[in-house]
Amino acid sequence: MKTIYNSEAGKRKILALYDEQLKRLDRTYQDVYVNTSFGRTHLIETGTLTKEPLLVFHGGNATTAYNLLACDFL
């Protein structure tokens, strides 16, 4: 499978930023992986799990972690 990263160093830097953004959520979350027709897809599950779920897609040029920070009001 083709990678989206230009280099291994770049990949490590982006993944470190991603982890840092998740820590800033200051709440519990779990990684969920779903097999789709496009391949293995990573989801972040957080919030009140007894409520109706809301699936939020991040736009281009943003990570899921950043999107969750921006949607903290939800």
N, C-alpha and C positions, 0 to 999 in steps of 0.2 A: 504494500500500500504506500502511496506517495505521502510524504510528510508535508506539513504546512510550515515547518521551521527551516530557516536558511542554514542553520548550523546547530550543533549540539550545545554550544555555549548559549546561543540565543534561546533555545528550548528551555534550558535550565533557568535562565533569567525570567522568562515569561511564566514558567510554572512556579517559581519563587514568588513572583508578584501575585499570582493567583492565590497561592496559599496565604499570603499576607492579607489579601482582601477578604478571604473567608474568615480569618481570625478577627478582623474588624467587625464582623457581623455580631459578635458577642452573644451568640446564641447557639444552641445545639443544632446540628444538621447531620445528615448522613448522605453518603454517596450511593447512588443507585445506578445500576447499569442495565440497559434494556437492549435486547437484540432486535434490530429493525432490518428492513430490506436494504438500508444504506450501510449497515454494519452495526457494531456495538456503539451505543449512544449513552453518554454520561449525563445523569440528572443529579441535582442537589435537592434534597427534600428537607424542608425546615418549616417552622411555624407550628400552629396548632393542628395536629394531625387528626383530631376528631371533627374538625370543621370541613366544609365542602372544599375540595382541592381547587387550586388555581394554577394553571400552567403558564409560566411567563417565559417568552422567548427573548433572548438578548439580540440586539441588532448587531450589524457588522461593526468592527472596530471596538468591541466591548466584550468583556468576559462575563460569564454567568455570575461570578462573585461580585463584580462591579455592579451589575444589574440589580442584584439583591440589595446592595447598599443603597442604590438610588431609589429602590421601591420599599424602603424601610417602613413607610407609612402604611403599607398593606398589612 
